Amino acid sequence: MVVHPSTLDLSLTALFAGWAMTDEVQRRLATQGFGDLRFNDGVVIQHVLAAPLSITALAERMGVTQQAASKAVADLERRGLLRREADPADARTKLLHLTAHAVAAVEATRVLRRELQEELVAEHGAGRVEDARALLAAVIGRYGGDDAIRARRVRPPR
């Protein structure tokens, strides 16, 4: 059975549209020298971007074990996206900070996401794009996802 995107329900259409746009951002990032980035890096980066954190605090925010957070951090450190520095309030604690490479990647990603939206506006019109965004934002709010977005605690469904 062949499935066409126009026959999908709203939840799958929104999900797959998000994936398609994210894949395009990843492709464009790679052409700008950020080919080492993975989508899941953003799960960690979003928390450290807000403020430097300890691994314990990161694990708590992400809802994972400290061991899982440590593994993710070690990978991001190895790839030059995170660094650890002593906490000025307690030298025994190390705080995670984004590297210049990670900050540049965040900015490049923001620019690319804006460019994709501008391309959609040029192709489909500002009204349609804004209506789609507003509808999806309302769906997020209806099902309680807006607090998670504000707190940078968005997780895939369980």
Disulfide bonds with the S-S distance in Angstrom:
none
